[in-house]
Amino acid sequence: MKRLLSILTICLLTFMVAGCGNDNNGNNDNNGNQSTNDNAANEESNNTSNSDQDKNTDTNTSTTNNDIPFNEFSLEVKYPNNQEYEADYDYENNNVDASIEDDVNNARVTGNDAAKQLGDILKSLDIDAQTSENDVITKVISAFGVSDNYQAIDVDITFTDGTEKEYRATK
């Protein structure tokens, strides 16, 4: 009886060791795929977490900045009667923080909506660090639809190469 029990134990242990062993005979792709699948699952989990965070804060948007030549863009337009239009766009660590405050139209936009609106406008601007101040102001007025009755415009830009520029105009 002891002998039979010993044989069964050895057989079971042999199968367990064989099942837990590492077989490197052509199965590297399977292990690599598992790692890739794990990474994809983690990425999806992170995206879901970021999406939930976006819904809660509604100010940060995970996005790419491929078509926008700015890491930071700030526009402030002063109008009569202490009214202002402010647009801020900040791209850092694959996140966009964007907001629009429009006293003239009594509107406030933040988060995904502001990032989309500003992203579309900023993509259309043909501005680089060598563009003259007059051209920058003219292009910004046109792109943002700034009314002719503005009193002052301030534009601050940090280009993707790190160059920082300030542009000012008053009437």
Salt bridges, closest charged atoms under 4 A:
GLU76 OE2 - LYS78 NZ 2.78
GLU84 OE2 - LYS78 NZ 2.87
ASP103 OD1 - ARG108 NH2 3.11
ASP120 OD2 - LYS116 NZ 2.89
ASP154 OD1 - ARG168 NE 3.51
ASP156 OD1 - ARG168 NH2 2.92
GLU166 OE1 - ARG168 NH2 3.40
